[in-house]
Amino acid sequence: MSAPTAPMNGGPATRPAGAPQPAELPAPGTAPAAAALQRRPGGRGSVARHLLGLLAVVIALVWVFPIYWMISSSFLPTNRLRTPTPTFFPVDGTLANFRAVFSDPTFAASFRVSIVVTGITLVAAILFAFLAALAVSRFRFRGRKSFIVAVLVVQMIPAEGLFISQYQMLDSWGLVNHVLGLTLVYVAAIVPFTIWMLRGFVTGIPIELEEAGMVDGLSRTGAFFRITFPLLAPGLVASGVYGFLQAWNEYTLALVVMTDPSKRTLPLWLQGLVEANRATDWGVVMAGATMIAVPVIVFFLFVQHRMTSGLVAGAVKG
């Protein structure tokens, strides 16, 4: 290969045809140079990310450990649980605690009561809150701001301050120790916050999407259900998770309304399990608590995919 020709009259040296061009280095202080420096491993940003990741793992372990301890203790006999040395891994565990839970005839009855109350409460609360959130977000009417303020004020009232009036109301209607009576007070307790939650989701969806669908020939109802409603799926699922957890784990209202031992919900059944014997069988109690937590986990796993898919559903093309 021939050498490059010497410059003539002070001009730049010429290269033969086909010779590779030398790589141009970014000038110091320019944006490419700064980006190249930021990509170097071992910078301060990388150390900070690792520390934040380690902190997140520690927080997650602290949060998960009580659940693990509950499940682990449910496989251990009571004499093992009462020893000073804790057992972190139930290698030689037993299913006797779970057999004791399932052999209790009141467990099945309490499970049915909780399922019925939670299901009716969830459907009714989501329906009423959804319609109310649409009204205050999409329409302008007299008393709209007063209604929103009233929803906030209701949230400030302690639930314990309403126990006497709620009990007297249900007693006058003959709904004490009745599934419908407990469902009624649950819906009244869950709807205000659910309205506020769904209102944020509805307000975040531009009304121009519905108007674009109406321009394309859809009716107002059709534009809502085909465009806006799928985009509201994450909000409905999040509100449903909140309502399910509130109704499933609620204790104080059920204690006031359900005074009949044969019509207790699962939290009341678990309390009765603790008070049944003078010496508490903590293995059975932990097994019962684990069985109460199972429907919550199953429900969340069921709606998790719907919550994720709803984020991209209902988008308009173009």
C-alpha positions in Angstrom: 0.0 0.0 0.0 1.4 3.4 -1.0 2.3 5.9 1.7 0.2 9.1 1.9 1.3 11.9 -0.3 3.2 14.7 1.3 1.3 17.9 1.7 1.9 20.5 -1.0 2.0 24.2 -0.3 1.0 23.6 3.4 -2.2 21.7 2.5 -3.5 18.6 4.3 -2.0 15.2 3.5 -4.0 13.1 1.0 -4.9 9.4 1.6 -5.1 6.8 -1.1 -8.5 5.7 -2.2 -10.1 3.0 0.1 -8.0 3.9 3.1 -10.1 3.8 6.4 -11.1 7.1 7.9 -9.6 7.7 11.4 -12.1 7.7 14.2 -13.1 11.1 15.4 -12.8 11.7 19.2 -15.3 13.9 20.9 -13.9 17.2 22.0 -13.6 17.7 25.7 -16.5 19.4 27.3 -19.0 18.4 24.6 -22.2 16.4 25.2 -20.9 13.1 23.7 -17.8 13.4 25.9 -19.9 13.9 29.0 -22.1 10.9 28.0 -19.1 8.8 27.6 -17.9 9.8 31.1 -21.3 9.0 32.6 -21.2 5.5 31.1 -18.0 4.6 32.8 -18.6 1.9 35.4 -18.0 2.6 39.1 -19.4 6.1 39.2 -21.3 7.6 42.0 -24.6 7.0 40.3 -23.9 3.2 40.2 -23.0 3.1 43.9 -26.2 5.0 44.8 -28.3 2.6 42.8 -26.8 -0.4 44.5 -27.4 1.2 47.9 -31.0 2.0 47.1 -31.5 -1.6 45.8 -30.0 -3.0 49.0 -32.2 -0.8 51.1 -35.3 -1.9 49.1 -34.4 -5.6 49.7 -34.0 -5.0 53.4 -37.4 -3.2 53.6 -39.0 -6.0 51.6 -37.6 -8.7 54.0 -38.8 -6.8 57.0 -42.3 -6.6 55.4 -42.4 -10.2 54.3 -41.0 -11.8 57.5 -44.2 -11.6 59.6 -46.1 -13.4 56.8 -43.3 -16.0 56.6 -43.4 -16.4 60.4 -47.2 -16.9 60.4 -47.0 -19.6 57.7 -44.0 -21.3 59.3 -45.6 -21.3 62.7 -48.8 -22.9 61.3 -46.8 -26.1 60.6 -45.3 -26.4 64.1 -46.9 -27.9 67.2 -47.6 -25.6 70.2 -44.9 -27.0 72.4 -42.3 -26.1 69.7 -43.8 -22.6 69.5 -43.5 -22.1 73.2 -39.8 -22.9 73.4 -37.3 -20.0 74.0 -35.4 -21.0 70.8 -37.3 -19.9 67.7 -37.7 -22.3 64.8 -37.2 -20.5 61.5 -37.5 -23.5 59.2 -40.2 -26.1 60.0 -38.3 -29.0 58.6 -40.2 -31.6 60.6 -43.5 -29.7 60.5 -47.0 -31.2 60.8 -50.4 -30.6 59.2 -52.3 -31.2 62.5 -53.0 -27.5 62.9 -54.7 -27.3 59.5 -56.7 -30.5 60.3 -57.9 -28.8 63.5 -59.0 -25.8 61.6 -60.9 -27.7 58.9 -62.5 -30.0 61.5 -64.0 -27.0 63.3 -67.6 -26.8 62.0 -67.8 -23.0 62.7 -65.0 -22.4 60.3 -67.0 -23.3 57.2 -70.0 -21.3 58.3 -67.8 -18.2 59.0 -66.1 -18.7 55.7 -69.4 -18.7 53.8 -70.6 -15.5 55.7 -67.3 -13.7 54.9 -67.5 -14.7 51.2 -71.1 -13.6 50.8 -70.7 -10.3 52.7 -67.4 -9.4 50.9 -68.9 -10.3 47.4 -72.0 -8.2 47.8 -70.1 -5.4 49.4 -67.6 -5.3 46.6 -70.2 -5.3 43.8 -72.4 -2.7 45.4 -69.6 -0.4 46.5 -67.9 -0.4 43.0 -71.2 0.2 41.2 -72.3 3.1 43.4 -68.9 4.7 43.6 -68.4 4.4 39.8 -71.6 6.1 39.0 -70.9 8.9 41.5 -67.4 9.4 40.2 -68.7 9.7 36.7 -71.3 12.3 37.8 -68.8 14.5 39.7 -66.1 14.2 37.0 -68.1 14.5 33.7 -71.1 16.7 34.6 -71.6 20.1 36.1 -74.6 20.4 38.3 -75.8 22.4 41.4 -74.4 21.0 44.6 -71.5 19.2 42.9 -68.8 20.9 45.0 -70.9 20.4 48.2 -71.1 16.7 47.4 -67.3 16.4 47.0 -66.8 18.2 50.3 -69.3 15.9 52.0 -67.4 12.9 50.7 -64.3 14.2 52.3 -66.0 15.1 55.6 -67.5 11.6 55.9 -63.9 10.2 55.8 -63.0 12.3 58.8 -65.7 10.8 61.1 -64.3 8.0 63.2 -66.1 4.7 62.5 -66.4 4.1 66.3 -68.6 7.3 66.6 -71.2 5.7 64.4 -71.5 2.3 66.1 -74.5 3.2 68.3 -76.5 4.9 65.6 -75.8 2.1 63.1 -76.8 -0.6 65.5 -80.0 1.2 66.4 -80.8 1.7 62.7 -80.2 -2.0 61.9 -82.1 -3.2 65.0 -85.1 -1.1 64.0 -85.0 -2.7 60.5 -84.5 -6.2 61.9 -81.1 -6.6 60.2 -78.9 -7.3 63.3 -77.2 -10.7 62.9 -78.1 -10.6 59.2 -75.8 -10.7 56.2 -77.7 -7.8 54.5 -77.3 -5.6 57.6 -73.5 -6.1 57.8 -73.2 -5.6 54.0 -75.1 -2.3 54.3 -72.7 -0.8 56.8 -69.7 -2.1 54.9 -70.9 -0.4 51.7 -71.5 2.9 53.6 -68.0 2.7 55.0 -66.2 1.9 51.7 -68.1 4.0 49.1 -66.9 7.5 50.1 -63.2 6.7 49.7 -63.9 4.6 46.6 -65.7 7.6 45.0 -62.6 9.8 45.7 -60.3 7.1 44.2 -62.3 6.6 41.1 -62.9 10.3 40.6 -59.1 10.7 40.1 -59.0 8.0 37.4 -62.0 9.4 35.5 -60.7 12.9 35.6 -57.3 11.7 34.3 -58.9 10.4 31.0 -59.5 13.3 28.6 -63.1 13.7 27.4 -61.7 14.4 23.9 -61.3 10.7 23.5 -65.0 10.2 23.7 -65.6 13.2 21.5 -63.3 11.7 18.9 -65.2 8.4 19.0 -68.5 10.3 18.6 -67.1 12.1 15.5 -66.4 8.6 14.1 -70.0 7.7 14.4 -70.3 6.2 18.0 -73.0 7.2 20.3 -72.1 8.8 23.6 -72.8 5.5 25.4 -70.9 3.6 22.8 -67.9 5.9 23.0 -67.8 5.6 26.7 -68.0 1.8 26.9 -65.6 1.2 23.9 -63.0 3.9 24.6 -63.2 5.3 28.2 -64.4 2.3 30.1 -61.4 0.0 29.2 -59.0 2.8 30.2 -60.8 2.8 33.6 -60.0 -0.9 34.2 -56.9 -0.2 36.4 -58.9 2.2 38.6 -61.8 -0.3 38.9 -59.4 -3.1 39.8 -57.5 -0.9 42.4 -60.8 0.1 43.9 -61.9 -3.5 44.0 -58.8 -4.6 45.8 -59.3 -1.8 48.4 -62.9 -2.8 48.9 -62.1 -6.5 49.1 -59.4 -6.0 51.7 -61.6 -3.7 53.8 -64.6 -6.0 53.8 -62.6 -9.2 54.2 -60.4 -8.1 57.1 -63.0 -5.8 58.9 -63.5 -6.7 62.6 -65.1 -3.9 64.7 -68.3 -3.4 62.7 -68.8 -7.2 62.4 -68.3 -7.4 66.2 -71.1 -4.9 66.7 -73.6 -6.2 64.1 -73.0 -10.0 64.2 -73.6 -10.9 67.9 -74.8 -14.4 67.1 -71.8 -16.9 67.3 -73.2 -18.9 64.4 -73.1 -15.9 62.0 -69.6 -14.6 62.6 -67.2 -13.6 60.0 -63.7 -15.1 59.8 -62.0 -12.4 61.9 -64.6 -13.0 64.6 -64.1 -16.7 64.3 -60.3 -16.3 64.7 -60.9 -14.3 67.9 -63.2 -17.0 69.2 -60.5 -19.5 68.4 -58.1 -17.6 70.6 -60.6 -17.3 73.5 -61.9 -20.9 73.2 -59.2 -22.3 75.5 -57.5 -20.9 78.5 -54.1 -21.8 77.0 -54.1 -20.6 73.4 -53.1 -23.1 70.8 -50.9 -20.8 68.7 -50.3 -23.4 66.0 -54.0 -23.6 65.3 -54.3 -19.8 65.4 -51.5 -19.4 62.9 -53.1 -22.0 60.6 -56.4 -20.2 60.8 -54.8 -16.9 60.0 -53.0 -18.5 57.1 -56.3 -19.8 55.7 -57.9 -16.3 56.1 -55.0 -14.8 54.1 -55.3 -17.4 51.2 -58.4 -15.8 49.5 -56.7 -12.4 49.6 -53.7 -13.8 47.8 -55.8 -15.6 45.3 -57.9 -12.6 44.6 -54.8 -10.4 44.1 -53.2 -12.9 41.7 -56.5 -13.1 39.8 -56.8 -9.3 39.3 -53.1 -8.5 38.8 -53.2 -9.4 35.1 -56.4 -7.4 34.6 -54.8 -4.4 36.3 -51.7 -4.6 33.9 -53.7 -5.3 30.7 -56.1 -2.4 31.5 -53.3 0.1 31.2 -53.1 -0.4 27.4 -56.7 -1.5 26.7 -59.0 0.9 25.0 -56.4 3.1 23.3 -57.5 4.7 20.0 -55.6 4.2 16.8 -54.1 6.8 14.6 
